[in-house]
Amino acid sequence: KKKKKTKVTSESGQVHFLRWESTSVIIVMFPLKCTFSIGPHCFILCHFLYFGARAVLGDQRPRQRNRQFHRTTWMTSPKDSWPRFSRPGISMTLLQTKDGVHYFTFEHNRDYQQIQFKFLDAVESMDPNNIVALLQLNPYHIDSLLQLSDVCRIQEDQEMAQDLIERALYSFECAFHPLFSLTSGTSRLDYLRPENRAFYLTLYKHMMFLEKRGCPRTALEYCKLILSLDPDSDPLCMLLLIDFLTLRSREYQSLLQLYQDWEEHRNLSQLPNFSFSTALCYFHLSQQEDMDPEESEKLRRKADQLLQDALIMFPGVLMPLLDLCTVQPDSTVSSHAFFGPKSQIGQLPALAELITLYVGRTYNLWREAAVMLWLEDSVKEVLRRVDAKDPIVEDCQNKRKQRYQSAPRNIHRHVLLSEIKGATSSLPLEVTTQPVMSFDPLPPLDSVISYTRPQRQRVGASNESTLSLFFRSLLPNFNLQNIFYLFQIANSNMSLKLCYLYYAVHLSSN
């Protein structure tokens, strides 16, 4: 083995010792009768001393006994403050490969299944200390991390809420199959399997934290990742969000390309968000300074046409949008039957759900002065076409009555996850009258169950309301005896978010 010779001298130039290093042993030769003084003691050293590398370099190396070695990951970086990672019992299996697409699923081993049963018991116990205790013993249990993250977020502890989500994401990534790819777009996960749903929700919550931190470009990539896991079913309905993140990232061409590629088989023009966002894309492209004047004029005409079509197809967007933008509409607009209160009252519930979702999410994108002037000109032109009995107006009215009778379950699930107040209040009764668990909101009716929870003996029948069950999913120690505190706040016209926070503080004070 190659050896390295090192000579160490003192300030006076006298040679103190020679050292040869090899891979396993370091040989140190001291001069005869050379003495080292250590405090009040003196030691006489012999000619040759053999030391192991660890013994000689012990003072030079930082102690690494408690150092944690983390696996290299792409989605999140492990933190030193996290508990020591040990595989929690989650693994990923390749089910099949078809036409170049790999179909995977997460699996829970028996130990993890037992932890999952304890988690469900902790949720039903209505005591958050049970979830905390479960996490202390199993610091990488996914559903416990998701549940506790929601509680921290409601209590305005955003840093801790995000840290718990990142820990869950790291646990998932350590379980990835070697063939599972985040970027190829050929890896699929079936949302019908409960083991896979937690991964979807973890990605979604992490994406929303990134967007709120001012990282829309990174959030957009996570949105694309979630969509690629099941593009046909789109269980979290990412098509209702991807346009917003693309506009915030100023990736106008990519949104237009997505619209062109998917319009034929997904009918994206039937969604209010794509109808308005594509028009907004063309408008921003026409305003670029390096754009050729002729090309800019062409794009502006395209933007005008698309915005007018969107306003004719979805007239219920205008007034809520102006209201959130704190813009007072002209009397000719607000009093007109096409945009006035009559258009709001006559909306089908499914369409109202989509409109309130889009307006509540993207109204800040329409606040720019240039965009508002462009919108004003388009509204005037639409009213002119309505008064002129343009046949397109009646055709769009018939389409609205036929297409938006009811919304699919994935849209309701997306609205619940969005937590946009106007959109959640427009959910139908079949959604609001059933319990909603934050760690698995609106599970598919045809779920594929791989293992079942053992039957537990119930003390008595439950008479809890939907509101009670909802709070139990967020605050496990919710008690019906304390529900009057919620109604006291709700009657004082405070926001629902403050209502959550007040109840959490009330519980902690007791």
C-alpha positions in Angstrom: 0.0 0.0 0.0 1.1 3.5 -0.7 2.7 5.2 2.2 3.1 8.9 3.0 6.1 10.3 4.9 5.5 13.3 7.0 8.1 15.3 9.0 6.9 17.6 11.8 9.3 20.2 13.3 9.0 22.7 16.1 9.4 26.4 16.0 13.2 26.1 16.6 13.5 23.8 13.6 14.2 20.6 15.7 12.7 17.4 14.3 10.1 16.1 16.8 9.0 12.9 15.0 8.5 11.2 11.7 5.2 9.6 10.7 4.3 7.1 7.9 0.7 6.7 7.1 -0.9 3.7 5.5 -4.5 2.7 5.1 -4.8 0.9 8.4 -1.8 1.8 10.5 0.1 5.0 11.3 3.7 4.5 12.4 5.2 7.3 14.4 8.9 7.4 15.2 10.2 9.7 17.9 13.8 10.6 18.5 15.7 8.8 21.2 15.2 10.4 24.7 12.7 12.9 23.3 10.5 14.1 26.1 7.0 15.6 25.9 5.8 17.8 28.8 2.1 17.4 29.7 1.3 19.6 32.6 3.6 18.9 35.5 4.5 15.4 34.2 7.2 14.2 31.8 7.2 11.0 29.8 10.2 9.4 28.1 9.2 7.8 24.8 10.9 4.8 23.2 12.1 4.6 19.6 9.0 3.2 17.9 5.3 3.4 18.8 2.6 1.8 16.7 -0.8 3.3 16.8 -4.0 2.6 15.0 -5.3 5.5 12.8 -8.3 6.1 15.2 -6.0 6.4 18.2 -3.5 8.8 16.6 -6.1 11.0 14.9 -8.6 10.9 17.7 -7.9 14.4 18.8 -8.0 15.7 15.2 -11.3 14.2 14.2 -14.7 15.3 15.5 -16.4 12.6 17.5 -18.8 10.9 15.1 -20.3 8.3 17.4 -23.7 10.1 17.5 -23.6 11.2 13.9 -26.6 10.1 11.7 -26.1 9.0 8.2 -29.1 9.9 6.0 -30.0 8.5 2.7 -29.6 10.9 -0.2 -33.1 12.1 -1.3 -34.4 14.5 -3.9 -37.7 15.9 -2.5 -36.5 17.0 1.0 -33.3 17.1 3.0 -33.3 15.3 6.4 -32.6 17.5 9.4 -30.3 16.9 12.4 -33.2 17.7 14.7 -35.3 14.8 13.4 -35.4 11.5 15.3 -33.1 8.8 14.1 -34.6 7.2 11.0 -35.4 3.5 11.0 -37.6 1.9 8.4 -41.1 2.3 9.7 -42.5 -0.7 7.8 -43.4 0.9 4.5 -42.2 -0.5 1.2 -43.0 -0.1 -2.5 -43.8 -2.9 -4.8 -43.9 -3.0 -8.6 -47.3 -4.5 -9.6 -46.9 -4.5 -13.4 -45.3 -2.8 -16.4 -47.5 -2.1 -19.4 -46.6 -0.1 -22.5 -43.6 1.4 -20.8 -45.6 2.5 -17.8 -44.7 1.1 -14.3 -47.6 0.6 -11.8 -46.5 0.6 -8.2 -48.1 0.5 -4.8 -47.0 1.1 -1.2 -47.3 -1.8 1.2 -47.5 -1.9 5.0 -45.9 -4.8 6.9 -47.5 -6.3 9.9 -45.8 -4.1 12.4 -46.9 -1.0 10.6 -50.4 -2.3 10.3 -50.5 -2.6 14.1 -49.3 1.0 14.4 -52.0 2.1 12.0 -54.6 0.5 14.1 -53.3 2.3 17.2 -53.4 5.5 15.3 -57.1 5.0 14.5 -57.7 4.2 18.2 -55.9 7.5 19.1 -58.1 9.5 16.7 -61.2 7.9 18.2 -60.0 8.5 21.8 -60.4 12.3 21.2 -57.1 12.9 23.0 -54.2 14.5 21.0 -51.7 13.3 23.6 -52.3 9.7 22.3 -51.2 10.8 18.8 -48.1 12.6 20.3 -47.3 9.5 22.3 -47.6 7.3 19.2 -45.2 9.6 17.3 -42.7 9.4 20.1 -42.6 5.7 19.7 -43.0 5.7 15.9 -41.6 9.1 14.7 -42.1 8.3 11.0 -45.7 7.1 11.1 -47.2 8.8 8.1 -50.9 9.4 9.1 -49.8 10.6 12.6 -47.5 13.1 11.0 -50.2 14.3 8.7 -52.8 14.6 11.5 -50.5 16.5 13.8 -49.3 18.8 11.0 -52.9 19.9 10.5 -53.3 20.6 14.2 -50.1 22.7 14.2 -51.2 24.6 11.1 -54.6 25.4 12.6 -52.7 26.7 15.7 -50.6 28.9 13.4 -47.4 26.9 14.0 -46.5 26.8 10.3 -42.9 25.9 10.9 -43.7 22.8 12.8 -46.5 21.8 10.5 -44.2 22.0 7.5 -41.5 20.1 9.3 -43.8 17.2 10.0 -44.9 17.0 6.4 -41.2 17.0 5.3 -40.5 14.2 7.7 -43.4 12.1 6.2 -42.1 12.9 2.7 -38.6 11.7 3.6 -40.1 8.5 5.0 -41.9 7.8 1.8 -38.8 8.5 -0.4 -36.7 6.1 1.6 -39.2 3.4 0.6 -39.2 4.1 -3.1 -38.7 1.2 -5.5 -35.5 1.4 -7.6 -37.6 1.8 -10.8 -39.9 4.5 -9.4 -39.1 7.8 -11.1 -40.2 11.3 -10.1 -39.4 12.9 -13.4 -40.0 10.4 -16.2 -43.8 10.6 -16.0 -44.1 6.8 -16.4 -44.7 5.8 -12.7 -48.2 5.3 -11.5 -49.9 4.9 -8.1 -53.5 3.9 -7.7 -55.4 6.2 -5.5 -57.9 3.5 -4.7 -55.4 1.9 -2.4 -55.3 3.6 1.1 -51.5 3.0 1.4 -51.0 5.2 -1.7 -53.4 8.0 -0.7 -51.1 9.2 2.1 -48.4 9.8 -0.4 -50.7 11.9 -2.6 -51.8 14.0 0.5 -48.2 14.4 1.7 -47.1 15.7 -1.7 -50.1 18.1 -1.9 -49.5 19.6 1.5 -45.8 20.0 0.8 -46.7 21.7 -2.5 -49.1 24.2 -0.7 -46.4 25.0 1.9 -44.0 25.8 -1.0 -46.5 28.0 -2.7 -47.2 30.0 0.5 -43.4 30.4 1.0 -43.1 32.1 -2.4 -41.8 29.2 -4.3 -44.4 28.8 -7.1 -42.0 27.3 -9.6 -41.1 24.4 -7.2 -44.7 24.0 -6.2 -45.6 23.7 -9.9 -43.2 20.8 -10.3 -44.8 19.0 -7.4 -48.2 19.7 -9.0 -47.0 18.0 -12.2 -45.7 15.1 -10.2 -49.0 14.5 -8.5 -50.8 14.7 -11.8 -48.4 12.3 -13.4 -49.1 9.6 -10.7 -52.6 9.1 -12.1 -53.3 11.5 -15.0 -56.5 9.7 -16.2 -58.3 9.8 -12.8 -56.6 12.9 -11.4 -57.8 12.0 -7.8 -56.8 15.3 -6.3 -58.0 17.2 -9.4 -54.7 19.0 -10.0 -56.1 20.4 -13.2 -58.0 22.9 -11.1 -54.7 24.2 -9.6 -52.0 23.8 -12.3 -53.0 26.9 -14.2 -52.7 29.1 -11.1 -49.2 27.8 -10.3 -48.2 28.2 -13.9 -49.3 31.8 -14.1 -47.6 32.6 -10.8 -44.4 31.0 -12.2 -44.9 33.0 -15.5 -44.6 29.8 -17.5 -47.2 31.0 -20.0 -46.1 28.9 -22.9 -46.2 25.7 -20.9 -49.8 26.3 -19.9 -50.8 27.0 -23.4 -49.1 23.8 -24.6 -50.8 21.8 -21.9 -54.2 23.3 -23.0 -53.5 22.4 -26.6 -52.4 18.8 -25.8 -55.2 18.0 -23.4 -58.2 19.9 -24.7 -59.2 17.2 -27.2 -59.5 14.4 -24.7 -60.1 16.2 -21.4 -62.3 19.2 -22.5 -60.3 21.7 -20.5 -62.3 24.6 -21.9 -65.3 23.4 -19.8 -63.4 24.3 -16.7 -63.7 28.0 -15.7 -60.1 28.1 -14.5 -58.7 27.1 -17.9 -61.0 29.3 -19.8 -59.9 32.5 -18.0 -56.2 31.4 -17.4 -55.5 30.7 -21.1 -56.8 34.2 -22.0 -54.6 35.7 -19.2 -51.6 33.8 -20.7 -52.1 35.3 -24.1 -52.5 38.8 -22.6 -49.2 38.6 -20.6 -47.4 37.3 -23.7 -48.7 40.2 -25.7 -47.3 42.6 -23.1 -43.7 41.4 -23.3 -41.3 44.1 -24.3 -39.2 42.0 -26.6 -42.2 40.9 -28.6 -42.6 41.8 -32.3 -45.3 44.5 -32.6 -47.2 42.5 -35.2 -47.0 39.3 -33.1 -48.0 41.2 -30.0 -51.1 42.6 -31.7 -52.0 39.1 -32.8 -51.7 37.7 -29.3 -53.7 40.6 -27.9 -56.6 39.8 -30.3 -56.4 36.2 -29.3 -56.5 37.1 -25.6 -59.6 39.4 -26.2 -61.4 36.7 -28.0 -60.7 34.0 -25.3 -61.7 36.3 -22.5 -64.9 37.3 -24.1 -65.7 33.6 -24.7 -64.9 32.9 -21.0 -67.2 35.7 -19.8 -70.0 34.5 -22.0 -69.7 30.9 -20.9 -69.1 31.7 -17.2 -70.8 35.1 -16.5 -70.9 34.2 -12.7 -67.2 34.8 -12.4 -67.2 38.6 -13.0 -69.0 40.0 -9.9 -67.2 37.8 -7.3 -63.9 38.6 -8.9 -64.4 42.3 -8.8 -65.6 42.1 -5.3 -62.5 40.3 -4.1 -60.4 42.8 -6.1 -62.2 45.6 -4.3 -63.3 47.1 -7.6 -66.6 48.8 -7.9 -68.3 47.8 -11.2 -70.1 50.3 -13.4 -73.8 50.6 -12.8 -74.5 49.4 -16.4 -72.6 46.2 -15.6 -74.0 45.5 -12.1 -77.6 46.2 -13.1 -77.4 44.2 -16.3 -79.3 40.8 -16.2 -76.4 39.0 -17.7 -73.8 39.8 -15.0 -76.2 41.0 -12.2 -77.6 39.1 -9.2 -79.9 37.0 -11.4 -76.9 35.3 -13.0 -75.6 34.4 -9.5 -78.9 33.0 -8.3 -79.5 30.9 -11.3 -76.1 29.0 -11.2 -76.1 25.3 -10.8 -74.3 24.2 -7.5 -71.6 22.3 -9.3 -70.7 25.3 -11.5 -70.9 27.6 -8.5 -68.4 25.3 -6.7 -65.9 25.6 -9.6 -66.3 29.4 -9.9 -65.9 30.2 -6.2 -62.8 27.9 -6.2 -61.2 29.7 -9.1 -62.1 33.2 -7.9 -61.0 32.6 -4.4 -57.6 31.2 -5.6 -56.6 33.5 -8.4 -58.2 37.0 -7.8 -54.8 38.4 -6.9 -53.7 37.7 -10.5 -56.4 40.0 -11.8 -55.5 43.0 -9.6 -52.9 44.5 -11.9 -54.0 47.8 -13.4 -53.3 46.7 -17.0 -55.2 43.4 -16.5 -58.2 45.2 -15.0 -58.4 47.7 -17.9 -58.3 44.8 -20.3 -61.0 43.1 -18.4 -63.1 46.2 -18.4 -62.9 46.5 -22.2 -63.8 42.9 -22.6 -66.9 43.2 -20.4 -68.2 46.1 -22.4 -67.8 44.1 -25.6 -69.6 41.1 -24.1 -72.5 43.3 -23.0 -72.7 44.6 -26.6 -72.8 41.1 -27.9 -75.5 40.1 -25.4 -77.7 43.0 -26.3 -77.2 42.3 -30.0 -78.6 38.7 -29.4 -75.4 36.9 -30.4 -76.4 33.2 -30.8 -73.3 32.2 -28.9 -74.8 33.6 -25.7 -77.8 31.3 -25.9 -75.7 28.3 -26.9 -73.4 28.8 -23.9 -76.5 29.0 -21.6 -77.7 25.7 -22.9 -74.3 24.1 -22.3 -74.2 25.3 -18.7 -77.6 23.7 -18.0 -76.5 20.3 -19.5 -72.8 20.0 -18.3 -72.8 21.1 -14.7 -75.6 19.0 -13.1 -73.2 17.5 -10.5 -69.5 17.5 -9.7 -67.4 14.3 -9.4 -66.0 13.2 -6.1 -62.4 14.3 -6.9 -63.5 17.9 -7.3 -65.2 17.8 -3.9 -62.0 16.4 -2.5 -59.9 19.2 -4.1 -62.2 21.8 -2.6 -61.9 20.4 0.8 -58.1 20.3 0.6 -58.0 23.9 -0.8 -59.7 25.3 2.3 -61.0 28.2 0.3 -63.9 29.5 2.4 -66.2 30.4 -0.5 -65.7 27.1 -2.2 -66.1 24.9 0.9 -69.4 26.6 1.7 -70.7 25.6 -1.8 -70.2 21.9 -1.3 -73.3 19.8 -1.7 -75.1 18.1 1.2 -74.0 14.6 0.3 -70.4 15.8 1.1 -71.1 18.0 4.1 -73.3 15.4 5.9 -70.6 12.8 6.0 -67.5 12.7 8.3 -64.4 14.0 6.7 -61.0 12.9 8.0 -58.1 15.2 7.3 -55.7 12.2 6.8 -58.0 10.7 4.2 -60.6 13.2 2.9 -63.5 11.6 0.9 -61.9 8.2 0.2 -63.1 6.6 -3.1 -66.2 4.6 -2.8 -64.6 1.6 -4.6 -61.4 1.6 -2.5 -59.1 -1.5 -2.8 -58.5 -2.6 0.8 -55.4 -4.8 1.4 -56.0 -5.2 5.2 -58.8 -4.5 7.6 -58.9 -3.2 11.1 -60.0 -5.7 13.7 -63.5 -5.2 15.0 -63.7 -3.2 18.2 -66.5 -3.4 20.8 -68.3 0.0 20.9 -69.7 1.3 24.1 -72.7 3.0 22.5 -74.1 4.4 19.4 -72.7 7.8 18.2 -75.0 10.7 17.7 -72.3 13.1 16.6 -73.1 15.6 13.8 -71.0 16.3 10.7 -69.4 19.3 12.3 -68.4 17.2 15.4 -66.9 14.5 13.2 -65.0 17.1 11.2 -63.5 18.6 14.3 -62.6 15.2 15.5 -60.5 14.6 12.4 -58.5 17.8 13.1 -58.7 17.9 16.9 -59.0 14.3 18.2 -60.1 15.5 21.7 -63.1 17.3 20.4 -66.0 16.9 22.8 -69.7 17.5 22.2 -70.0 19.1 25.6 -67.8 21.9 24.4 -69.5 22.6 21.1 -71.3 25.6 22.4 -67.9 27.4 22.4 -67.8 27.0 18.6 -71.3 28.4 18.1 -70.5 31.4 20.4 -67.7 32.4 18.1 -69.6 31.5 14.9 -72.5 33.7 15.9 -70.1 36.6 16.4 -69.2 36.5 12.7 -65.6 35.4 13.2 -63.9 33.4 10.6 -64.0 29.6 10.7 -60.2 29.6 11.0 -60.3 31.7 14.2 -63.1 29.4 15.4 -60.7 26.4 15.1 -57.9 28.3 16.9 -60.2 29.4 19.7 -61.3 25.8 20.3 -57.7 24.6 20.3 -56.8 27.2 22.9 -59.8 26.4 25.0 -58.9 22.7 25.1 -55.3 23.5 26.0 -56.4 25.8 28.8 -58.5 23.0 30.3 
